[in-house]
Amino acid sequence: MMGVELSREGEVFVLRMDEGENRFTPDSIRAWNDALDRVEKAGAPCGLVTVGTGKFYSNGLDLEHMMGAGDPGAYLAAVMGIFARVLTFPAVSVAALNGHAFGAGGQVALAHDFRVMRADRGYFCMPEVDMKAPLHPGMTALLRARLPAQTAHEMIATGKRWGGVEACTRGIVAEALVEDQVLPRALELASELAAKADPAMAVLKRGMYRSVLDALAQPLGARA
C-alpha cells in the first residue's frame, strides 16, 4: 500500500506511515481505508496502533494536491472520513506519536482512543492561525470534544507547538516517553484492551460523538 503498511503483533495491528512527511495523499487515504477495513474484518480480539517514521507522525493535509485538485471538497471529505472512522473504530486505537503531528496529522491522532508521544523530540501543533486558514467545522468539533477547553482554545488561537512533556500535562496525550518506549507502550495499551473489540464499541462511540460526526460530514466551505 502506498505510504502505509499494515502488520500484526499478536492481537494488535500496526498501521505504519512511511512516506516522507506522511501527509494525507489520495494514495495514502485509500491505503488507510484498506487497512482499517482489514482490521475490522479480523474480528475480536484486536487493537489498532498507528505510528509514523523518522521525524514525522503526520504533517497533515497534502495542501499542494488540495489546491490543485479538481474537487478539493472531495479530497477534504475523504480526510474527514478517516477521522470519523478512527473516532468510531470498533476496537481500541492508540496513536504512537514518534514525531511531529501537525494540522490534520494531529487531528487523526486526536481521533484515537489514546495517544502516547515522544518526550524529547517532535511537536503537536494546529498551525492554521499562522497560515491564515480556517478550520473545517469537523476539525473544530474534534478539538473541542477531545481536549480540555483551555487547551483547545490555546491550540487554535495561538498555533503553539507543544512538545511531548507539555502535551501530556495539557491533556493532549496520555503519556510522554523516551523514543524507544513509544511504540511498545502503544502496543501494550492496545493489547490490554483488545478483548473489548466489538461492533458495539462503534455504536457506543457514535452515540458519544454524534455532533462531531455531523460536523465532519459538512461540505467544504461550511461554517463551524
C-alpha positions as CSV (number, residue, x, y, z in Angstrom):
1,M,0.0,0.0,0.0
2,M,1.3,3.4,-0.9
3,G,3.0,5.0,2.1
4,V,1.0,2.9,4.6
5,E,1.9,-0.6,5.8
6,L,-0.2,-2.8,8.0
7,S,1.4,-5.5,10.1
8,R,0.3,-7.5,13.1
9,E,1.9,-8.1,16.5
10,G,-0.1,-10.6,18.5
11,E,-3.7,-9.2,18.7
12,V,-2.6,-5.7,17.7
13,F,-2.5,-4.4,14.2
14,V,0.1,-1.7,13.5
15,L,-0.6,0.8,10.7
16,R,2.8,2.4,9.9
17,M,3.0,5.6,7.7
18,D,6.3,5.7,5.8
19,E,6.2,8.3,3.1
20,G,8.2,11.5,3.7
21,E,6.1,13.8,5.9
22,N,3.2,11.2,6.0
23,R,0.7,13.7,4.6
24,F,-2.8,12.5,3.5
25,T,-2.4,12.0,-0.2
26,P,-5.0,10.3,-2.4
27,D,-3.0,7.1,-2.3
28,S,-2.5,7.2,1.5
29,I,-6.2,7.9,2.1
30,R,-7.1,4.8,0.0
31,A,-4.4,2.8,1.9
32,W,-5.7,4.0,5.3
33,N,-9.2,2.8,4.4
34,D,-8.0,-0.5,3.1
35,A,-6.0,-1.1,6.3
36,L,-9.0,-0.1,8.5
37,D,-11.2,-2.5,6.5
38,R,-8.7,-5.3,7.1
39,V,-8.6,-4.7,10.9
40,E,-12.4,-4.5,11.2
41,K,-12.7,-7.8,9.3
42,A,-10.2,-9.5,11.6
43,G,-12.7,-9.6,14.5
44,A,-12.1,-9.7,18.2
45,P,-9.8,-9.7,20.0
46,C,-7.8,-7.0,18.2
47,G,-6.5,-3.5,18.7
48,L,-5.1,-0.8,16.4
49,V,-1.8,1.2,16.8
50,T,-0.7,3.9,14.3
51,V,2.8,5.2,14.0
52,G,4.9,7.3,11.6
53,T,8.6,7.1,10.7
54,G,11.5,9.4,11.1
55,K,10.7,12.9,12.2
56,F,7.0,12.8,11.4
57,Y,3.9,11.1,12.7
58,S,2.0,13.0,10.1
59,N,2.3,16.5,8.7
60,G,-1.4,16.6,7.8
61,L,-3.1,17.6,4.6
62,D,-1.4,17.5,1.2
63,L,-2.0,21.2,0.5
64,E,-0.3,21.1,-2.9
65,H,-2.7,18.4,-4.1
66,M,-5.7,20.1,-2.4
67,M,-5.1,23.4,-4.1
68,G,-4.5,21.7,-7.5
69,A,-7.3,19.2,-7.2
70,G,-10.3,19.5,-9.5
71,D,-12.5,18.8,-6.4
72,P,-10.8,20.0,-3.2
73,G,-14.1,19.4,-1.4
74,A,-14.0,15.7,-2.2
75,Y,-10.4,15.4,-1.1
76,L,-11.1,17.1,2.3
77,A,-14.3,15.0,2.8
78,A,-12.1,11.9,2.3
79,V,-9.7,13.1,5.0
80,M,-12.6,13.9,7.4
81,G,-13.9,10.4,6.6
82,I,-10.7,8.9,8.0
83,F,-11.1,10.9,11.2
84,A,-14.7,9.7,11.6
85,R,-13.7,6.0,11.0
86,V,-10.9,6.2,13.6
87,L,-13.1,8.1,16.1
88,T,-15.7,5.4,16.0
89,F,-13.5,2.4,15.4
90,P,-14.8,-0.9,16.8
91,A,-11.5,-1.7,18.5
92,V,-9.3,0.4,20.9
93,S,-6.9,2.6,18.9
94,V,-3.7,4.2,20.1
95,A,-1.6,6.8,18.2
96,A,2.1,6.4,18.8
97,L,3.5,9.9,18.1
98,N,7.1,9.2,17.0
99,G,7.5,12.8,15.8
100,H,5.7,15.9,14.5
101,A,1.9,15.8,14.4
102,F,0.7,19.0,12.6
103,G,-2.7,20.0,11.4
104,A,-4.7,17.0,10.1
105,G,-1.9,14.8,11.4
106,G,-2.7,16.0,14.9
107,Q,-6.4,15.7,14.2
108,V,-6.2,12.0,13.3
109,A,-4.2,11.3,16.4
110,L,-6.9,13.0,18.5
111,A,-9.5,10.7,16.9
112,H,-7.7,7.7,18.5
113,D,-8.8,6.5,21.9
114,F,-5.3,7.1,23.4
115,R,-2.1,8.9,22.4
116,V,1.5,8.4,23.6
117,M,4.2,10.8,22.4
118,R,7.9,11.0,22.3
119,A,9.1,13.3,25.1
120,D,12.3,14.7,23.7
121,R,11.5,15.5,20.1
122,G,8.5,16.3,17.9
123,Y,5.7,18.8,18.2
124,F,1.9,18.7,18.2
125,C,0.5,21.8,16.5
126,M,-2.5,23.2,14.8
127,P,-0.8,26.0,12.7
128,E,-3.9,27.4,10.9
129,V,-3.8,30.8,12.7
130,D,-0.4,31.4,11.3
131,M,-1.4,30.1,7.9
132,K,-4.5,32.5,8.0
133,A,-6.5,29.4,7.1
134,P,-9.9,28.4,8.5
135,L,-10.5,25.0,10.2
136,H,-13.1,22.7,8.8
137,P,-16.1,22.5,11.2
138,G,-15.3,18.9,11.9
139,M,-11.8,19.7,12.9
140,T,-13.0,22.3,15.4
141,A,-15.6,19.9,16.8
142,L,-13.0,17.2,17.2
143,L,-10.6,19.5,19.1
144,R,-13.5,20.6,21.4
145,A,-14.6,17.0,22.0
146,R,-11.2,15.5,22.7
147,L,-9.2,18.2,24.6
148,P,-9.7,20.3,27.7
149,A,-11.4,23.6,26.8
150,Q,-8.5,25.9,27.5
151,T,-6.0,23.6,25.8
152,A,-8.2,23.5,22.7
153,H,-8.6,27.3,22.8
154,E,-4.9,27.9,23.0
155,M,-4.2,25.4,20.3
156,I,-6.5,27.2,17.9
157,A,-5.8,30.8,18.9
158,T,-2.0,30.7,19.2
159,G,-0.8,27.9,16.9
160,K,1.6,26.9,19.7
161,R,3.9,23.9,19.2
162,W,3.5,21.5,22.1
163,G,6.4,19.2,22.9
164,G,5.6,15.8,24.4
165,V,6.0,16.6,28.1
166,E,3.8,19.7,27.9
167,A,1.4,17.9,25.6
168,C,1.0,15.4,28.4
169,T,0.4,18.0,31.1
170,R,-2.2,19.7,29.0
171,G,-4.2,16.6,28.2
172,I,-3.3,16.2,24.6
173,V,-1.5,12.9,25.1
174,A,-1.7,10.4,27.9
175,E,2.0,9.7,28.2
176,A,5.3,11.3,27.1
177,L,8.1,8.7,26.8
178,V,11.6,8.2,25.5
179,E,11.8,7.3,21.9
180,D,12.2,3.6,22.2
181,Q,9.3,3.2,24.6
182,V,6.6,5.0,22.5
183,L,5.6,2.1,20.2
184,P,6.0,-0.6,22.8
185,R,3.8,1.3,25.2
186,A,1.2,1.9,22.5
187,L,1.2,-1.8,21.7
188,E,0.8,-2.6,25.4
189,L,-2.2,-0.3,25.8
190,A,-3.9,-1.7,22.7
191,S,-3.2,-5.3,23.7
192,E,-4.6,-4.8,27.2
193,L,-7.9,-3.7,25.7
194,A,-8.0,-5.9,22.6
195,A,-10.8,-8.1,24.1
196,K,-13.1,-5.1,24.1
197,A,-13.2,-5.0,20.3
198,D,-16.8,-5.4,19.1
199,P,-19.3,-3.7,16.7
200,A,-21.0,-2.5,19.9
201,M,-17.9,-0.3,20.6
202,A,-18.5,1.6,17.4
203,V,-22.2,2.1,18.2
204,L,-21.2,3.4,21.7
205,K,-18.7,5.8,20.2
206,R,-21.1,7.1,17.6
207,G,-23.6,7.8,20.3
208,M,-20.9,9.8,22.2
209,Y,-19.6,11.7,19.2
210,R,-22.8,12.3,17.1
211,S,-22.3,16.1,16.9
212,V,-18.6,15.6,15.9
213,L,-19.6,13.1,13.2
214,D,-22.2,15.6,11.9
215,A,-19.6,18.3,11.7
216,L,-17.1,16.1,10.0
217,A,-19.7,15.3,7.3
218,Q,-20.2,19.0,6.5
219,P,-19.0,20.1,3.0
220,L,-16.1,22.3,2.3
221,G,-17.0,26.0,3.0
222,A,-19.4,25.2,5.8
223,R,-19.0,27.4,8.9
224,A,-18.3,26.0,12.3
